[in-house]
Amino acid sequence: MASIIVLFELEPEQVLGAEGVGPGVLAVHAAGADPDVPEDPQPTTLCQRDTRSMEHSHYAPARPGEPWYPPELADRRCRECERVLSAA
């Protein structure tokens, strides 16, 4: 996969804090980038969930070898999205 967008699945009625990460993050998902608007995600995540209700994390690994998800949210990364990324 050429490019991914990292998305946060939030608890209902939650918004991201000023730091971009908050206690309301239920899961971290990955979606392919929209080919027409690369900063937007495709309609579904790699685990086939609808992206419309998810928040863009604006996270990108700083260096090769870093995880696709924010390291502080390792326990909340979607294992199915990770499986699909590993298979690509």
SULGIUR-V912832 format. One record per residue. N is the residue number from 0. RES is the residue in three letters. SS is DSSP state (H for helix, E for strand, - for the rest). Layout:
BEGIN
((N;RES;SS) (N;RES;SS))
END
This chain:
BEGIN
((0;MET;-) (1;ALA;-) (2;SER;-) (3;ILE;E) (4;ILE;E) (5;VAL;E) (6;LEU;E) (7;PHE;E) (8;GLU;E) (9;LEU;E) (10;GLU;-) (11;PRO;-) (12;GLU;-) (13;GLN;-) (14;VAL;-) (15;LEU;-) (16;GLY;-) (17;ALA;-) (18;GLU;-) (19;GLY;-) (20;VAL;-) (21;GLY;-) (22;PRO;-) (23;GLY;-) (24;VAL;E) (25;LEU;E) (26;ALA;E) (27;VAL;E) (28;HIS;E) (29;ALA;E) (30;ALA;E) (31;GLY;E) (32;ALA;E) (33;ASP;-) (34;PRO;-) (35;ASP;-) (36;VAL;-) (37;PRO;-) (38;GLU;-) (39;ASP;-) (40;PRO;E) (41;GLN;-) (42;PRO;-) (43;THR;E) (44;THR;-) (45;LEU;-) (46;CYS;-) (47;GLN;-) (48;ARG;-) (49;ASP;E) (50;THR;-) (51;ARG;-) (52;SER;-) (53;MET;-) (54;GLU;E) (55;HIS;E) (56;SER;-) (57;HIS;-) (58;TYR;-) (59;ALA;-) (60;PRO;-) (61;ALA;-) (62;ARG;-) (63;PRO;-) (64;GLY;-) (65;GLU;-) (66;PRO;-) (67;TRP;-) (68;TYR;-) (69;PRO;-) (70;PRO;H) (71;GLU;H) (72;LEU;H) (73;ALA;H) (74;ASP;H) (75;ARG;H) (76;ARG;E) (77;CYS;-) (78;ARG;H) (79;GLU;H) (80;CYS;H) (81;GLU;H) (82;ARG;H) (83;VAL;H) (84;LEU;H) (85;SER;H) (86;ALA;H) (87;ALA;-))
END
